[in-house]
Each structure stands twice: as C-alpha cells, then as structure tokens.
Amino acid sequence: MSSTQNADLKAYMAENPGAVIEDVARERNVTPRAVIEALPGTMVRIGAGSHFAAAMQDIAQWGDVTLIVHTSDAIFEFTGAIPAGEVGRGYFNLMQPKGLHGHLRHERCDAVAFVERPFMGKASAFVAFINVDGGIMFKVFVGRDETRALRGDQLKRFQSLADSLASAKAA
C-alpha cells in the first residue's frame, strides 16, 4: 500500500471508526489487518501471534462472549463460553464435545489485536486473531449485560490481557 493510500485509509478510519472492517478491506482492496492498523492509535493494541494460546486460555475464563467468523459468504456468530483448549497435533484444540469445539491453526496466527471502538452507537471491545495473510481468523467480543452495555468484569479482563500481550500502536 502506498503512503498516500495508507494516509487516506487512516483518515477514513478516523472519521468512521465503527465501519465494518471486512467491508472496508474489500472496498479498498487491502487486508483487514491494514484496516485495523489504520484505526486511531487509542483504539488498537497489537501483540504477537505467538500469544494465541495464552489469549485463548484467558478468554476461556471470561464467561459468555460472542465469537464471530466473518467470511465473504457468511457471518457466523456464537454466543456462549469459549472452551479451554490445548495445543496438540499441530492445532489449538477446543476441548469440549458439544457447543463450540474444533481445531484452530494457531501457527498461522501472526498477531492478536485488541480493539476498543464505537460500533453502531455503542462502545465495543474485541480481540481479533489475525492470520499470516492479514485476514481475520475470528474475533471474540466482550459480552454485554442486560442493558446492552459492555460487561465490566470482561472489559477489565480484556484490558488486562491487552496490557500483558500487546503494546500501544503508534498513532
């Protein structure tokens, strides 16, 4: 991406921080990672992909969250507790027989982004697991309470995890 395109993307995201990341990426022919990195610096912290397992183990203790997988063909959402997992046979394996389970290619994770931004008129906070191609593997959103506000206990866990795994993004 040229410096002009990057500056234009940063300006767009500063004006529209709640834009759907995948839509902006598609419209501008950039990776979702580039869109996340173009958000204002106060909204994003990014850690190394090597923190994948540590992040997932911590998230497994948060309680009900929303996990979203957004592809060009569908948006899958799962609301509930993320199961604990472990690395084995080349995958990070989510260890439960029912509900959310599966095998994640954790070694393809290049970055773990912690994003706090407005979305559809409300505060939102999510962890985006970014692959080596700059795509988003999946996102885990901090849950909401009965008033649709972010759950305070989870937001504290999110911020603590960001503090331990990521660094502030340069503005």
N, C-alpha and C positions, 0 to 999 in steps of 0.2 A: 504494500500500500504506500502510495506517495505521501510526502509530508503534507501536501495540500488536502488529499483525501482524508488523512488522519485528523488534521485540524478541523475539517468540515464535519467529520463524524463526531469529534469531541464537542463541537459547537451544537450539533443536533442533539446529542445525548444530554448536554447541559440544559437545553431547552425542553427536552422530552425524556426525563429520566425514567418515566414509567412505561416507555414504549416496550412492546414485546420484543425481546432480544432476538429471537429467531427470525421474526419478520424483518427487523432492521437489517440483520445479516443477509437475508435473502435479497432484499430490495437493493442493498448497496454492494452486493457481491463480495462480502467479507465474511470472516468466520465469526461465530458467536463470541469467541474469546475476544476478538478485536472490539466487539460492541461492549462487552463487559469492561474491558480495559479503557474504553472511551468514556465511561461514566465519570462524573466528578469524583475526585480522589477521596473525598469524605465518605463516599458511598461504598467503596470497594477495598478489600484487602485480599491479597492472594498469597497462598502458600504452595509449597512444592507438592507435586503429585505423590511423592513418596509418603505423604501423610494420609493417604487414602484410608488405610485400615484403622489408624488411630481416630480419624474423623468419624468413620462409620461406627466404631465401637462406642464412641462418646454419644453419637446421635441415637444409638440403640437404647440409651438410658433416658431420653427426653420424654418419652410417652408419645401420645398421638401427634403426629406431624402429617404433612402432605408431601408425598413423593410424586414428582411429575417427570414423565418421559415425553418429550416433545419432538416428534419427527415431522417430516414433510407430509406424512399421510394421516397422522393421528396425534392426539394429546391424551396420554394415559395418566390418570390420577389415582393414587392410592392414599387413603387417609386411615391412619392407624399407627401402631408402634412398629418401628423398624426392628427386625430381629437382630440379635447379636450374630456375628459371623466370625469366620476364621479363614486364613489362607491355607489352601491345600490344592495340590494337583494343578497349579497354575491359575487358580481363580480365588477370589474372595467369595466364600460360600455363605449365603444367608441361611442360618441354621434353624429352620422350623418346617414342619411337614405341611402346614396349611397356611392360608393367608399369603402374605408376601414372602416368597422364597426364590432362590435362584443362584446363579453363578456369575459373578461380575469379573470382567477382565481388568482387574485393578492395575496391572502393569502398564496398561495403556493410558492411565490417568497421568496427565502432565502437570495439572495444577488443581488446587482446591480454592475456589473463590468464595468469599464471604461478602454478600451484597445486602445492604440496607438501603432501601429507596422507597419513594412513594409509588403505589400502583393502584390505579382505579380509585383514587381519592383516599386511600388508606396506607398507613405505614406497612411495609413488608420487609421480611428478612429471610434470606435463603442461602443455602450452601450449594454451589454449582461445582460438580465434578467435571473437569474439562479434559478431554482426551488429547492425544498427541497430534491430532489433525486440527485442533482448535474448536472442535464441536463440543457440545454439552452432552455428557453421558446421561446425566439426570440431575435434577435439582431436588433438594429437601427444604421445604418451607417450615418456618416456625409456625406452630399451631395458633389457633385463635380461640378466645374464650366465648362465653355465651353472648357477649356484647359485640363480638366480631373484632375485638382488639387483640393485638398480639399477646400471647400468654407470657406474662412477666418472668416466670421461672425459666421458660425455654429461651426467652430472649437473653437472659443472663448466661445461660449455658452456651448459647450461640456466640455471644460476645467473648466469653471466656475461652472458648475453643479458637475463635479468631485470634485472640491475643496470644495464644500459645503456639499456633501453627502458621500464622501469616504475618506479613509485615504491611505497614501502611503503603498504599500505592502512591507514587509520586503524582502530584497534581499537574 
